[in-house]
């Protein structure tokens, strides 16, 4: 993990604890169509990262997406 003036870089292994945003009363955002997914009320829930481990990087002061 790196967290300094350059930004944040972290390795997230499969199964790691995480907080997920999901539609209220639903299991997955994929239960809704694309427009509803972003306009419906949502809640934050505990979960686990699914899939392979990933490296996430968020540079300071710059837009980013991985």
C-alpha positions as CSV (number, residue, x, y, z in Angstrom):
1,X,0.0,0.0,0.0
2,X,1.1,3.5,-0.8
3,X,-0.6,6.6,0.7
4,X,1.3,9.8,0.2
5,X,1.2,13.1,-1.6
6,X,1.2,11.3,-5.0
7,X,-2.0,9.5,-4.2
8,X,-3.3,6.1,-2.9
9,X,-2.4,2.8,-4.3
10,X,-3.6,-0.4,-2.7
11,X,-3.8,-4.2,-3.5
12,X,-7.2,-5.7,-2.8
13,X,-7.1,-9.5,-2.6
14,X,-10.2,-11.6,-3.4
15,X,-12.4,-12.0,-0.3
16,X,-11.3,-8.7,1.3
17,X,-13.9,-7.0,3.5
18,X,-15.4,-4.0,1.8
19,X,-18.3,-1.6,1.9
20,X,-20.7,-1.8,-1.1
21,X,-23.3,0.7,-2.3
22,X,-26.5,-1.2,-3.3
23,X,-30.1,-0.4,-4.0
24,X,-32.3,-0.4,-0.8
25,X,-33.8,-3.9,-0.3
26,X,-31.9,-5.4,-3.2
27,X,-28.9,-7.8,-3.3
28,X,-27.1,-6.2,-6.3
29,X,-27.3,-3.1,-8.4
30,X,-27.6,-5.4,-11.3
31,X,-31.2,-6.2,-10.1
32,X,-32.1,-2.8,-11.7
33,X,-31.9,-1.3,-15.2
34,X,-29.0,1.2,-15.8
35,X,-31.0,4.4,-15.2
36,X,-32.8,3.0,-12.1
37,X,-29.4,1.8,-10.7
38,X,-28.2,5.4,-10.3
39,X,-31.5,7.1,-9.4
40,X,-32.9,4.6,-6.9
41,X,-32.3,5.1,-3.1
42,X,-29.3,3.2,-2.0
43,X,-27.6,2.0,1.2
44,X,-24.1,1.0,2.2
45,X,-23.6,-2.6,3.2
46,X,-20.7,-4.8,4.3
47,X,-19.6,-7.4,1.8
48,X,-16.6,-9.1,0.4
49,X,-14.6,-8.3,-2.8
50,X,-15.5,-10.9,-5.4
51,X,-13.4,-11.9,-8.3
52,X,-9.6,-11.8,-8.6
53,X,-7.4,-9.5,-6.6
54,X,-7.0,-6.0,-8.1
55,X,-4.6,-3.1,-7.8
56,X,-6.4,0.3,-7.4
57,X,-4.7,3.6,-7.8
58,X,-6.1,7.0,-7.1
59,X,-3.7,9.8,-8.0
60,X,-4.0,13.0,-5.9
61,X,-5.8,15.9,-7.6
62,X,-6.5,14.1,-10.9
63,X,-9.6,12.4,-12.3
64,X,-9.1,8.6,-12.5
65,X,-10.8,5.4,-13.3
66,X,-9.5,1.9,-13.5
